[in-house]
């Protein structure tokens, strides 16, 4: 029988330690299944599992910007983009909420199934990858054709020429009469509507809060919107918009009566009335 002395044990341990460290360095770290990289595919529905009180983040590709978000049940889910419009924050407001969501960017269209359950292991981050597409590190080139530019509407031309607000061409169509109450840190620098859509702009580097409206029952829910440059465009003119971030809250209230609100030229051309110029403070 071979006897192992204390000295020999220490020597063996010293020899084994570098080998163990080498094996540890070569072994992959345990992956967290809440952080997912997913290869983008056309015509695919991606499932997002959620749980109340937990927020999921969806990250899109380089030089990709969100243009429009539409959700089936806006009362049961809170959907908020970041300022650069390349991330989308998703959080269920009800424990068993389920709906679908479509996200349109300047490059792709994404379809999602949003499923909340008290028993689910919620997703923290979903980052899309694009293995079938050549990596593009340069911004998309703006069209330089004068003929193409001339064919655009005034609002589209404003976007193409770099107007970050892309507001309607005629200021007389705009209503700035919105009152503001609540937390000043949530307030947009500008809020106005044109009788069809509402436009919200926040100062540079300011986080965008959750944007909510009330339904007929008084329940709060997120709105459908599009991102136009530095402006969020809500596809409606609600009487009140609620802004929330954590415990902070604020309200934007349209003070113009419905029958005196502005009507864009497009609606006027369709025979829906006469535009009314309204100006706020």
C-alpha positions in Angstrom: 0.0 0.0 0.0 1.3 3.4 -0.9 1.1 6.0 1.8 0.4 9.6 0.7 2.2 12.1 3.0 1.1 15.7 3.6 3.9 16.9 1.4 2.9 14.6 -1.4 -0.8 15.7 -1.1 0.2 19.3 -1.4 2.4 18.6 -4.4 -0.4 16.7 -6.2 -2.9 19.5 -5.5 -0.5 22.1 -6.9 -0.1 20.0 -10.0 -3.8 19.5 -10.4 -4.8 23.1 -9.9 -3.5 24.5 -13.3 -5.3 21.7 -15.1 -8.5 22.4 -13.2 -8.3 26.1 -14.0 -7.7 25.2 -17.7 -10.8 23.1 -17.8 -12.9 25.8 -16.1 -11.6 28.4 -18.7 -12.5 26.1 -21.6 -16.0 25.1 -20.2 -18.8 27.5 -21.4 -20.6 29.6 -18.8 -24.1 28.5 -17.9 -26.5 30.3 -20.2 -29.4 32.2 -18.8 -32.4 31.1 -20.7 -34.1 34.4 -19.9 -31.6 36.1 -22.3 -32.4 34.9 -25.8 -30.7 35.5 -29.2 -33.1 34.7 -32.0 -32.5 34.5 -35.7 -35.1 36.6 -37.6 -37.3 34.9 -40.1 -40.0 36.3 -42.4 -43.5 35.3 -41.7 -42.7 34.0 -38.2 -44.7 34.5 -35.0 -42.4 34.8 -31.9 -43.8 34.0 -28.5 -42.9 36.2 -25.5 -43.6 34.7 -22.1 -44.3 37.3 -19.4 -45.3 37.7 -15.8 -46.8 40.7 -14.0 -44.1 42.9 -12.4 -41.4 41.7 -14.9 -40.4 43.7 -18.0 -39.1 42.1 -21.2 -36.9 44.0 -23.7 -36.9 43.3 -27.4 -33.8 44.5 -29.2 -33.7 45.0 -33.0 -30.9 45.2 -35.5 -28.3 47.9 -36.1 -29.6 51.0 -37.9 -33.1 49.6 -37.4 -35.8 51.9 -36.0 -39.3 51.2 -34.9 -41.9 53.0 -37.1 -45.2 51.5 -35.8 -46.5 49.2 -33.0 -50.0 47.7 -33.0 -51.3 45.5 -30.2 -54.5 43.5 -30.0 -55.3 44.1 -26.3 -53.8 47.4 -25.3 -55.5 47.4 -21.9 -53.6 44.3 -20.7 -50.1 45.1 -21.8 -47.7 48.1 -21.4 -45.6 48.7 -24.6 -43.0 51.4 -24.5 -40.1 52.2 -27.0 -36.8 53.7 -26.0 -35.8 57.2 -27.3 -33.7 55.8 -30.2 -36.6 53.5 -31.2 -34.4 50.4 -31.4 -35.7 48.8 -28.2 -39.2 47.9 -27.1 -40.2 47.3 -23.5 -43.0 44.9 -22.9 -44.8 44.2 -19.6 -48.1 42.5 -18.9 -50.6 44.3 -16.7 -52.8 41.3 -16.0 -51.7 37.9 -14.7 -53.1 35.8 -17.5 -53.2 38.3 -20.4 -52.7 37.0 -23.9 -52.7 38.9 -27.2 -50.7 39.5 -30.4 -48.5 42.4 -31.4 -47.1 43.6 -34.7 -43.9 45.8 -34.9 -43.0 47.5 -38.1 -39.4 48.9 -38.4 -37.6 50.6 -41.3 -36.3 47.2 -42.3 -38.6 44.4 -41.2 -42.0 43.4 -39.9 -42.2 41.3 -36.7 -45.2 39.3 -35.3 -45.4 38.4 -31.7 -47.6 36.3 -29.4 -47.6 37.8 -25.9 -48.5 35.3 -23.2 -48.6 36.1 -19.5 -48.9 33.5 -16.7 -48.1 33.5 -13.0 -46.3 30.2 -13.5 -44.2 31.2 -16.5 -40.4 31.8 -16.5 -40.5 35.4 -17.9 -38.2 36.5 -20.8 -35.8 39.3 -19.9 -34.2 40.1 -23.3 -35.0 39.0 -26.8 -32.3 40.1 -29.2 -32.8 39.5 -32.9 -29.9 38.4 -35.1 -29.9 38.4 -38.9 -27.6 35.5 -40.2 -29.0 35.6 -43.7 -28.3 39.3 -44.1 -25.0 41.0 -44.8 -24.0 43.2 -41.9 -24.7 46.8 -42.6 -22.9 49.3 -40.3 -23.8 52.4 -42.4 -27.2 54.2 -42.1 -29.7 53.8 -44.9 -29.1 56.3 -47.7 -31.7 58.9 -48.1 -33.3 59.1 -51.5 -31.7 61.9 -53.6 -34.1 61.9 -56.6 -35.9 65.2 -57.0 -38.8 63.4 -58.8 -39.2 61.1 -55.8 -39.1 64.0 -53.4 -41.7 66.0 -55.3 -44.1 63.0 -55.2 -44.1 63.0 -51.4 -46.8 64.5 -49.3 -45.8 67.6 -47.1 -45.5 65.4 -44.0 -43.5 62.7 -45.9 -41.3 65.5 -47.4 -40.6 66.9 -43.9 -39.4 63.4 -42.8 -37.3 62.9 -45.9 -35.6 66.3 -45.4 -34.8 65.6 -41.8 -37.6 67.4 -39.9 -37.6 65.4 -36.6 -41.2 66.5 -35.8 -42.7 65.9 -39.2 -45.7 68.0 -38.2 -48.5 68.7 -40.7 -47.5 71.4 -43.2 -50.2 74.0 -42.1 -49.9 75.2 -38.5 -53.5 76.3 -38.6 -54.5 72.6 -38.5 -52.8 72.1 -35.1 -54.2 72.2 -31.6 -51.7 73.0 -28.9 -54.3 73.5 -26.2 -53.3 70.7 -23.9 -53.0 71.2 -20.2 -50.3 69.4 -18.1 -50.5 68.2 -14.5 -48.3 65.9 -12.5 -44.6 65.0 -12.5 -42.6 67.5 -14.5 -39.9 64.9 -15.3 -42.4 62.9 -17.4 -43.6 65.9 -19.4 -42.9 66.0 -23.2 -41.4 69.2 -24.5 -44.2 69.4 -27.1 -47.7 68.0 -27.3 -50.3 68.8 -30.0 -52.8 67.2 -32.4 -54.1 67.7 -35.9 -57.6 66.3 -35.2 -56.6 62.8 -36.3 -53.3 62.1 -34.5 -51.5 63.3 -31.4 -47.8 64.2 -31.4 -45.5 63.9 -28.4 -41.9 65.0 -28.3 -39.5 64.6 -25.4 -36.2 66.5 -24.8 -33.0 64.8 -26.1 -31.7 62.1 -23.7 -35.0 62.1 -21.7 -36.5 58.6 -21.2 -40.0 58.1 -22.6 -42.6 57.1 -20.0 -45.4 54.6 -20.5 -48.1 56.3 -22.6 -51.6 55.3 -21.5 -55.3 56.2 -22.2 -58.5 55.1 -20.4 -61.1 53.0 -22.0 -64.9 53.3 -21.5 -64.6 51.5 -18.2 -61.9 53.8 -16.9 -59.2 51.1 -17.2 -55.8 52.3 -18.3 -54.0 50.7 -21.3 -51.2 51.5 -23.8 -51.9 53.2 -27.1 -51.0 52.3 -30.6 -48.4 54.7 -32.0 -45.8 55.2 -34.6 -42.3 56.7 -34.2 -41.5 59.6 -36.6 -37.9 60.9 -35.9 -37.9 62.3 -32.4 -41.7 62.3 -32.2 -44.2 59.6 -31.0 -47.4 59.8 -33.1 -50.5 58.4 -31.4 -53.1 57.3 -34.0 -56.0 59.0 -32.1 -56.8 62.2 -30.3 -57.8 61.1 -26.8 -59.4 63.5 -24.3 -56.6 62.6 -21.8 -53.2 61.0 -22.0 -51.7 59.4 -18.9 -47.9 59.2 -18.5 -46.3 56.8 -16.0 -42.8 55.8 -14.9 -42.5 53.9 -11.7 -44.5 55.8 -9.1 -44.4 59.0 -11.0 -47.4 60.0 -13.0 -48.6 62.9 -15.2 -51.6 63.8 -17.3 -52.1 65.7 -20.6 -55.6 66.9 -21.1 -57.1 68.1 -24.4 -59.0 71.3 -23.4 -60.7 71.9 -26.8 -64.3 70.7 -27.1 -64.8 67.9 -29.6 -66.9 70.1 -32.0 -64.2 72.7 -32.1 -61.2 70.5 -32.7 -59.1 71.0 -35.8 -59.9 69.0 -38.9 -57.0 68.3 -41.4 -57.3 69.2 -45.0 -57.4 65.5 -46.0 -60.6 65.0 -43.9 -62.0 68.3 -45.2 -61.5 67.1 -48.8 -63.5 64.0 -48.0 -66.4 66.3 -47.0 -66.1 65.8 -43.2 -66.2 69.5 -42.2 -64.3 72.7 -42.1 -60.9 73.0 -40.3 -60.9 75.1 -37.2 -57.6 76.8 -36.1 -57.0 76.4 -32.4 -53.9 77.7 -30.6 -52.9 77.0 -27.0 -50.5 78.8 -24.6 
